């Protein structure tokens, strides 16, 4: 039922009550039933004038107001898709900061403007339908002369006039209420958003312009001085702006961050199990939904031309401000009506009117700031965007390809205002390609060690590297298992240590049997390898750490030594405690092989600042550990040294095996040289075994490292020329090997054979090449010194072991170590 009809019904009800009871005075009827006394009519006519002026202005500007409402609805409806994006589950409820900024506009000033223009239209329609021309003075005069029960009092003309007066009162209340809200909330919101533009521009500059290091340091120093916490700085992204638009670039980067990630899993294919990369179909659909949602025409205009977009917003706000000023004139005239008791909070409205001029100035100023928002003023230094290395170059190319893919797809999707099946197909195909490109990017920046480590975690291999943290801490960090096999280490001198290591590993796999059957329940499973630098002892240690039967752990003793008082002593205990933890976390199913490089470093007198007392304590701890005392079962100590004279005799005797390694005879040197050559290069069939033996004789007493350097000489002689002469072929081979490494986690013997086959078309090692490489190597003083040091060490170490076997009393402390090894005091 319409309001006017309800009003008439109420009048009929009042008439029945009046005829059944005592008569009422004319004053009661006009005031209580109809509200049509003289004062009401006069006040109504005065209220009607400013409201009529406002509505006539709205009618005059009807097209202007319609255009404003259409602009507002277009922006609000198109950006409504951002609300939909927020409802998407998982990680896709996040928005780029550039999209969040649009949300702020939508939920604040645009929303206020839309409600305001809608209210103006309703006020105009209500006035025209129910008030204009309905208030009649002649009707009032006739009512005064009519008896209380006369039918005329309940006629349509009287009801219409009464309803018009009541409606005017309602319109006055609505106008002043809207005016109050707009002046309070709308003006403040526009000012807040205006200020937020500065923050938004700062965010974009921090994201895409490399910060000045000097300025950052100065700010950090000031923050410390003032003891205030500095605001978080946006992470800088080294990237050339897409289409010179920071907003578009920000949105595209956010889309890349939220793309689904390819995950590996093992599937059965026939009788074999293979690892495949795949992504959840559900996640793919969510990503496609978001791509469609953020690709509507209005948002694309914002991404590509943010300055134009803000200028359009500014025009909308200027129009809104214009109608707000019209409303201000109306309210001022309403307040001038005498005895106006229809408007609530008169004092509040009066206060707002007093501040209206200041508010109008603020609105004009802030609207201008929004309209002139210079988001495109970000200037990048092209030199700062250049890649630092080849990895960055390749990464930037892949990222540029991915950005172009997403942008092209968004342009296609933005052509349609309504979502279609074709849009879904475009988005799905784009996301599928984008996921593959993102996976390539992640693999590219992932360190080779990380890829190898991932492969280890898929198998039963465990290898750890010991690291010293802050003072008082030591820990083992997981690392890729060494890709070395014991068979790769050549030489008869390694036979004993290989046999001993295998024996200890095999028996250590049965810790309970070994411990319970051992005398006193103590199992000593320790090996000391003695050999010169480059002889291969480290390779043996790496090979045993890579054995699947053990948990490998390596520590460089030099890295545990410190000048802090007694910390070197404490680190020895921490190393074994952490090794024990590895054994426990492995459920005590596999022993921990703890390799200690530069083992003699713990007994240096003052190289690292620790005292003689520290040396004694280190020795005592090692005596307990190596003797099987304490709860360190399951830990196999493998020490390595090229200075055995620094190790106390008591420690030497605690090793189950002391092996001299790396000493090569002529045949072993020949075999090692042949292995290095044939593994890396195509070798001419003209090279005979006799020639290998001759070269080995020339390299007599040389450790394996020197023999390897012969092949290094050949490597640096031929490879640079090949790469320079065949750049395209080399690039293709490089890409092939890189893909193989990414797929398998590492390059293996199969890849080496592939490379060797490719090189055979251009390189063949001839006998004279090897001869010249050896001559060139042996004239170097450092190489001659390395060979002489190795020879001297083997001679002196042989004497040491001989005396140990004979139980020479000189090794029991009766004779100083410098005499046994004929070393000077400086060797300590």
Secondary structure by P-SEA (a helix, b strand, c coil): ccaaaaaaaaaaaaaaaaaacccccaaaaacccccccaaaaaaaaaaaaaaaaaaaaaaaaaaaaaaaaaaaaaaaaaaaaaaaaaacccccccccaaaaaaaaaaacaaaaaaaaaaaaaaaaaaaaacccccccaaaaaaaaaccccccccccaaaaaaaaaaaaaaaaaaaaaaaaaaaaccaaaaaaaaaaaaaaaaaaaaaacccccaaaaaaaaaaaaaacccccccccccccccccccaaaaaaaaaaaaacbbbbbbbbbcccbbbbbbbbbaaaaaaaaaaaaaaccaaaaaaaacaaaaaaaaaaaaaaaaaaaaaaaaaaaaaaaccccccccaaaaaaaaaaaaaaaaaaaaaaaaaaaacccccccccccccccccaaaaaaaaaaaaaaaaaaaaaaaaaccccccaaaaaaaaaaaaaaaaaaaaaaaaaccaaaaaaaaaaaccbbbbbbbbcccccccccccccccccccccccccaaaaaaaaaaaaaaacaaaaaaaacccccccbbbbbbbcccccaaaaaaaaaaccccbbbbbccccccccccaaaaaaaaaaaaaaaaaaaaaccccccbbbbcccccccccccccccaaaaaaaaaaaaaaaacccccccbbbbbbbcccccccaaaaaacccccccccccaaaaaaaaaaaaaacccccccccaaaaaaaaaaaccccaaaaaaaaaaaaaacaaaaaaacaaaaaaaaaaaaaaaaacccccaaaaaaaaaaacccccccaaaaaaaaaaaaacaaaaaaaaaaaaaaaaaaaaaaaaaacccccccccccccccccccccc
